[in-house]
């Protein structure tokens, strides 16, 4: 992927070296989930447990997209500015470039509709972090918190994506960022609120099914941004394959099969590998967010 010349976003906060933000530590992870220390492969453990129990990983950490009961920021922390990442940190500059490009795309899309796109902030952290949704470990992987409209990423996840999930490549990483930004778009246009309201009174199986549709729409939104990147001439020949490999690796059925030797469809919260690849591809091929209505789709 050709990203070196892209505009860098100014909305990236670097909390990796500041323990007062709740991060820091070497090797990642934190003590406090069931008495175990979660680091590197702890991501797999948490995802596996959530799939077996039919739970969203964020639910297990009191983090239901800003509607959980986790602890809140102090007022001082909410107002305090965070330092930008250093220019010498190439991984962080990659994140800034991809986030900036998503800002450009979604800004234009909202402008065409007579609206203003409220740009999300992206927080780089190491080990654990405090958000408006509560305290989270890097074991949950990248996540979006609607409570403060921020995306949170521990860059060690990208190593995990390559080494553990077999999904290397910069466009695979860009897909992850664009997916989380997709959740921000859902929050802005009211989808997140509607999902929470529709989930009230439903069974766990029905809530899981609703979560799958929400996640697949975020995949589709990521694909729409990918189409925009392709139109700019940013993609190389193998980039689309990188994103689809990542989508396949983190499908609910793939993870369940690896963890327990069989799949439990009622426990799916993000969609199967086939579904995730399909909806990313729909967004990528059509380049139109209007084609990402997973909630009305009869086939996922």
C-alpha positions in Angstrom: 0.0 0.0 0.0 1.3 3.4 -1.0 0.7 5.5 2.1 3.9 7.6 2.6 2.5 10.7 0.9 -0.9 10.7 2.6 -1.9 13.5 4.8 -1.4 12.7 8.5 -4.3 13.0 10.9 -3.9 15.4 13.8 -6.4 13.3 15.8 -4.0 10.6 17.1 -3.2 10.6 20.8 -0.1 8.7 22.0 -0.6 7.4 25.5 1.9 4.5 25.2 4.4 6.0 27.6 2.3 7.9 30.0 1.2 5.8 33.0 -1.1 8.5 34.3 -3.4 7.7 31.4 -3.7 4.1 32.6 -1.3 2.6 30.0 2.4 1.8 30.2 4.2 -1.3 31.2 6.3 -3.7 29.2 4.9 -6.5 27.2 1.3 -5.4 27.5 -1.6 -6.7 29.4 -2.9 -6.1 32.9 -3.9 -8.0 36.0 -7.6 -8.0 36.8 -9.6 -10.2 34.4 -10.5 -13.3 36.4 -7.2 -13.0 38.2 -5.2 -13.7 35.1 -2.7 -11.5 33.4 -3.6 -10.9 29.8 -0.9 -10.2 27.2 -0.1 -11.0 23.6 -2.0 -14.4 23.2 -4.4 -13.2 25.9 -6.3 -11.7 23.0 -7.0 -15.2 21.7 -8.1 -16.4 25.1 -10.6 -13.6 25.6 -12.0 -13.9 22.1 -12.3 -17.7 22.5 -14.1 -17.3 25.9 -16.4 -14.7 24.4 -17.3 -16.9 21.5 -18.0 -19.9 23.6 -20.2 -18.0 26.0 -21.8 -16.0 23.2 -20.6 -12.7 24.6 -19.1 -9.7 23.0 -15.5 -9.4 24.2 -16.2 -5.8 25.4 -19.1 -7.0 27.4 -16.8 -9.1 29.4 -14.9 -6.0 30.4 -18.0 -3.8 31.0 -17.5 -2.2 27.6 -20.6 -2.3 25.5 -19.7 0.4 23.1 -20.1 3.2 25.6 -23.1 1.7 27.3 -21.4 -0.4 29.9 -21.0 0.2 33.6 -17.2 0.6 33.5 -15.5 3.5 35.4 -15.6 6.9 33.8 -12.8 9.3 33.1 -12.2 11.9 35.7 -13.0 15.4 34.3 -9.4 16.3 34.4 -8.4 13.4 32.2 -11.2 14.1 29.7 -9.9 17.6 29.2 -6.2 16.9 29.2 -4.5 16.8 25.8 -2.3 13.9 24.8 0.9 14.1 22.9 1.0 13.2 19.2 3.2 10.2 18.3 6.8 11.0 17.3 7.7 11.5 13.6 10.3 8.8 13.8 7.7 6.1 14.8 6.8 4.6 11.4 4.0 2.4 12.7 2.3 5.4 14.4 2.8 7.5 11.3 1.0 4.7 9.3 -1.9 4.9 11.7 -2.0 8.7 11.3 -2.0 8.3 7.5 -4.8 5.8 7.3 -6.9 7.7 9.8 -6.4 10.9 7.9 -7.5 9.2 4.7 -10.6 7.9 6.3 -11.3 11.4 7.5 -11.0 12.7 3.9 -13.4 10.1 2.6 -16.1 10.3 5.3 -15.8 14.1 5.4 -16.7 14.3 1.7 -19.5 11.7 2.1 -21.1 13.7 4.9 -20.6 17.0 3.2 -22.4 15.7 0.1 -25.4 15.2 2.4 -25.2 18.6 3.9 -23.7 17.3 7.1 -20.5 17.7 9.0 -18.4 14.6 9.9 -17.2 14.8 13.5 -13.8 13.2 13.2 -13.0 10.5 15.8 -9.8 10.5 17.8 -7.5 7.5 17.8 -5.6 6.6 20.9 -2.4 4.6 20.8 -1.9 2.7 24.1 0.2 -0.1 25.5 -1.0 -2.8 27.9 -4.2 -1.2 29.2 -6.1 2.1 28.8 -8.9 4.1 30.4 -11.7 5.2 28.1 -15.2 6.6 28.7 -16.4 3.0 28.3 -14.2 1.8 31.2 -10.8 0.3 31.6 -9.6 -2.1 28.9 -6.7 -4.4 28.3 -4.9 -4.8 24.9 -6.4 -8.3 25.1 -9.7 -7.0 23.7 -7.9 -5.9 20.6 -8.7 -2.6 18.8 -12.1 -1.1 19.9 -14.3 1.9 19.5 -15.9 3.6 22.4 -18.9 5.7 21.5 -18.8 7.4 24.9 -15.9 9.5 23.9 -16.0 8.8 20.2 -12.5 7.4 20.1 -10.8 4.4 18.6 -8.2 2.6 20.8 -5.4 0.5 19.4 -2.4 -1.2 21.0 0.0 -1.6 18.0 1.1 -5.0 19.3 -2.2 -6.2 17.8 -0.8 -5.8 14.3 2.0 -8.2 15.3 -0.6 -10.6 16.6 -2.6 -10.3 13.3 0.5 -11.3 11.4 2.1 -14.0 13.6 -1.0 -15.6 15.2 -3.7 -15.0 12.7 -1.5 -15.4 9.6 -2.7 -12.1 8.2 0.3 -9.9 7.4 0.4 -6.7 5.4 -0.3 -3.0 5.7 -3.7 -3.2 4.1 -4.7 -5.8 6.6 -3.8 -3.3 9.3 -5.6 -0.5 7.4 -8.7 -2.7 7.3 -8.7 -3.0 11.1 -8.5 0.8 11.5 -11.2 1.4 8.9 -13.5 -1.2 10.6 -13.2 0.7 13.9 -13.8 4.0 12.1 -16.9 2.3 10.6 -18.2 1.9 14.1 -17.7 5.6 14.6 -19.8 6.3 11.5 -22.5 4.0 12.8 -22.5 6.0 16.0 -22.7 9.3 14.2 -25.6 8.2 11.9 -27.6 6.7 14.8 -27.1 2.9 14.1 -25.3 2.3 17.4 -28.2 3.8 19.4 -30.8 1.8 17.4 -28.9 -1.4 18.0 -28.9 -0.8 21.7 -32.6 0.0 21.7 -33.5 -3.0 19.6 -31.5 -5.3 21.8 -33.5 -4.4 24.9 -35.7 -7.4 25.8 -34.2 -9.7 23.3 -32.7 -13.1 24.1 -28.9 -13.5 24.1 -29.1 -15.4 20.8 -31.1 -12.6 19.3 -28.7 -9.9 20.6 -25.8 -11.8 19.2 -27.5 -11.9 15.8 -28.0 -8.2 16.0 -24.4 -7.7 16.9 -23.3 -9.7 13.8 -25.2 -7.4 11.5 -23.6 -4.4 13.2 -20.1 -5.8 12.8 -20.7 -6.8 9.2 -21.8 -3.3 8.4 -18.6 -1.9 9.9 -16.8 -4.4 7.6 -18.7 -3.1 4.7 -17.9 0.5 5.6 -14.2 -0.5 5.8 -14.5 -1.9 2.3 -16.1 1.3 1.0 -13.1 3.2 2.3 -10.9 0.6 0.6 -12.6 1.4 -2.7 -11.8 5.1 -2.1 -8.1 4.2 -1.5 -8.1 2.1 -4.7 -9.5 5.0 -6.7 -6.6 7.1 -5.4 -4.1 4.6 -6.7 -2.9 3.7 -3.2 -3.3 -0.1 -3.4 -0.9 -2.7 -4.8 -1.9 -5.9 -6.4 -1.9 -8.0 -3.3 -3.6 -5.5 -0.9 -7.2 -6.7 -1.3 -6.0 -10.2 -0.6 -4.4 -9.0 2.6 -7.7 -7.6 3.9 -9.7 -10.6 2.9 -7.1 -12.9 4.6 -7.6 -10.8 7.8 -11.4 -11.0 7.6 -11.2 -14.7 7.1 -8.8 -15.2 10.1 -11.1 -13.4 12.5 -14.4 -14.9 11.5 -16.4 -16.3 14.4 -16.4 -19.8 12.9 -12.7 -19.8 12.3 -11.9 -18.8 15.8 -14.4 -21.2 17.3 -13.1 -24.1 15.2 -9.6 -23.4 16.4 -10.6 -23.1 20.0 -13.0 -25.9 20.5 -13.0 -28.0 17.4 -16.6 -27.1 16.4 -18.7 -24.0 15.8 -21.7 -22.7 17.7 -23.6 -20.3 15.4 -25.9 -19.0 18.1 -22.8 -17.6 19.9 -21.5 -15.7 16.8 -21.1 -11.9 17.5 -19.1 -10.7 14.5 -20.0 -13.0 11.6 -18.4 -16.0 9.9 -15.3 -15.7 7.8 -17.4 -16.0 4.7 -19.7 -13.2 5.8 -17.0 -10.9 6.8 -15.2 -11.3 3.5 -18.4 -10.9 1.6 -19.5 -7.6 3.2 -16.0 -6.1 3.0 -16.0 -7.1 -0.7 -19.5 -5.5 -1.2 -18.2 -2.2 0.2 -14.9 -2.5 -1.8 -16.6 -3.2 -5.1 -19.5 -0.8 -4.8 -17.8 2.1 -3.0 -21.2 3.2 -1.6 -22.1 3.2 2.1 -25.8 2.9 1.1 -25.1 -0.6 -0.1 -24.0 -1.6 3.4 -27.5 -2.1 4.9 -26.8 -5.4 6.6 -29.9 -4.9 8.9 -32.3 -5.3 6.0 -30.4 -7.9 4.1 -32.0 -11.3 3.9 -28.6 -12.9 3.2 -25.5 -12.2 5.2 
